[in-house]
Amino acid sequence: MYEMRARAGQWVIQEGEPGDRLFVVAEGELQVSREGQVLGTLRPGIVMGELAILYNCTRTASIQALTDVQLWVLDRSVFQTITQRLGMERHTQLMNFLSKVSIFENLSEDRISKMADVMDQDYYAAGHYIIRQGEKGDAFFVINSGTVKVTQLIEGETEPREIRILNQGDFFGERALLGDEVRTANIIAQAPGVEVLTLDRESFLKLIGDLEALKRDYGDKERLAQVSLEPPSPTKDIIREEFAHVHLKNIKRLATLGVGGFGRVELVSGSSL
């Protein structure tokens, strides 16, 4: 920014002329008018002409110095250079971060760059439910900073059980990219808050398309190990044998019977059933 001074009575901005500068009032007073009608007075600390550095447009009002004034000026070209440089720096930082996230480690630099372009950045205060179990979702999240708690309501229990804590670089919600599945757990922001990068299903499909790489179970290791050590059920073996010849490609979905906290019940038919 550079300094500019104007004497009392001098026009700083005139309605209808091209604009390419922003002004900050440092000293003095100015009057704003449109089509000869006075709209107000500007005093130190006020910013004026800000649309000119964002858009290529003409001035929508006139501004005249009522007293001798001191202004600080920012040209559009300088502003654009600064924002472009900051944008490039942020993009590079985001690419470096995403390339270290385990789920993206095999992606090309070009794809990671495109993901950095489309991912939104959101902040959630401590205690906020980013995801609620049983709700539908269409977004995938990567933790940029902070931590979240994963809880899950297990069948037969009355209160959600804490499953694990996720930290910077961890991701969640990837099952939403697989289709219209309901959320299988709660994700709760922890103090002092969490910043996440968000990618919606549509953008993911356009950029990557390989959904199989995102399959992941958020159950804790101890619970999974306990389940794996349980003796096999003879009933399960009978069921497996009965439907051994059934393939998903031969099944046609007829209707949704219901949706609950633990999943969706579908009515299906198939030529081999």
C-alpha positions, 0 to 999 in steps of 0.5 A, spaced: 500 500 500 502 507 498 500 513 501 495 518 498 493 525 500 487 529 498 485 537 499 478 539 501 473 539 495 477 534 491 474 528 488 477 521 490 472 517 486 467 519 481 461 515 479 461 511 473 469 511 472 473 505 472 476 503 478 482 499 480 484 501 487 481 500 494 482 506 499 483 506 507 481 513 510 487 514 515 485 522 517 480 527 515 473 526 512 469 524 506 462 525 503 459 519 499 454 521 494 450 518 488 447 522 482 447 528 487 444 525 493 448 525 499 449 518 502 453 519 508 460 521 511 467 516 511 471 517 517 478 514 519 478 506 519 473 506 513 475 502 507 472 504 500 472 502 493 473 495 495 469 492 489 474 495 484 480 490 486 475 484 486 471 486 480 472 489 473 467 494 474 465 502 474 464 506 481 457 506 483 458 512 487 462 519 488 467 520 494 469 527 495 474 530 501 470 534 506 477 536 509 484 535 507 485 527 508 490 522 508 489 515 505 492 508 504 491 505 497 491 498 494 492 497 487 488 491 484 494 488 480 498 488 487 492 485 490 491 480 485 499 478 486 498 477 493 492 473 493 495 468 487 501 467 491 497 466 498 493 461 494 499 457 491 502 457 497 496 454 501 495 449 495 502 447 495 501 446 503 495 442 502 498 437 497 504 436 501 499 434 507 494 430 503 500 426 500 502 424 507 495 421 508 495 414 508 489 413 503 492 417 498 499 415 498 498 411 491 495 417 488 499 421 482 501 428 484 496 430 479 490 427 482 492 430 489 493 437 486 486 436 483 483 434 490 487 440 493 483 444 489 476 441 490 476 440 498 473 444 502 476 446 509 471 447 515 472 448 522 468 444 528 468 447 535 469 442 541 463 437 542 460 438 535 457 432 532 461 432 525 457 425 523 451 422 527 450 414 527 444 412 522 444 419 518 445 418 511 452 422 508 455 424 502 462 427 504 469 424 506 473 428 511 481 428 513 483 431 519 487 437 518 488 439 525 485 437 532 482 430 534 475 427 534 472 421 538 469 416 534 463 412 538 458 407 536 452 404 539 452 397 539 446 392 539 444 390 546 447 396 549 444 403 551 449 408 551 454 409 545 461 406 546 468 410 545 471 406 539 477 410 538 480 417 537 482 420 531 488 425 530 491 429 524 492 425 518 486 420 520 480 420 515 473 418 516 466 418 513 469 414 507 463 409 507 459 415 504 463 415 498 461 407 496 453 409 496 447 411 500 450 408 506 448 410 513 453 413 518 455 407 522 458 411 528 458 418 531 464 423 530 465 428 535 470 434 535 474 434 541 477 440 545 479 446 543 476 444 536 478 440 529 479 443 522 477 438 517 478 437 509 472 435 506 471 431 499 463 430 497 462 424 493 461 427 486 467 430 486 471 424 489 468 420 483 470 425 478 477 425 481 479 418 483 473 413 482 476 407 485 472 406 491 474 400 493 481 403 496 477 407 501 473 401 505 475 401 512 472 398 518 472 403 524 471 398 530 477 398 535 482 392 534 480 389 541 473 388 539 475 385 532 480 381 535 475 378 540 470 377 534 475 373 530 476 368 536 469 366 537 468 359 535 465 358 528 457 357 528 454 351 525 448 355 523 453 360 519 456 354 515 449 352 513 447 359 511 454 360 507 452 353 504 445 355 502 447 361 498 454 359 496 451 360 488 448 367 489 452 372 486 451 380 487 450 381 480 444 376 479 440 380 485 435 385 483 433 390 489 426 391 489 425 396 495 427 399 501 424 395 507 427 400 513 433 404 515 435 404 522 441 405 526 445 399 524 443 399 517 438 398 511 434 392 510 432 391 502 427 387 499 431 383 493 430 378 488 434 374 483 434 368 478 438 364 482 434 364 489 
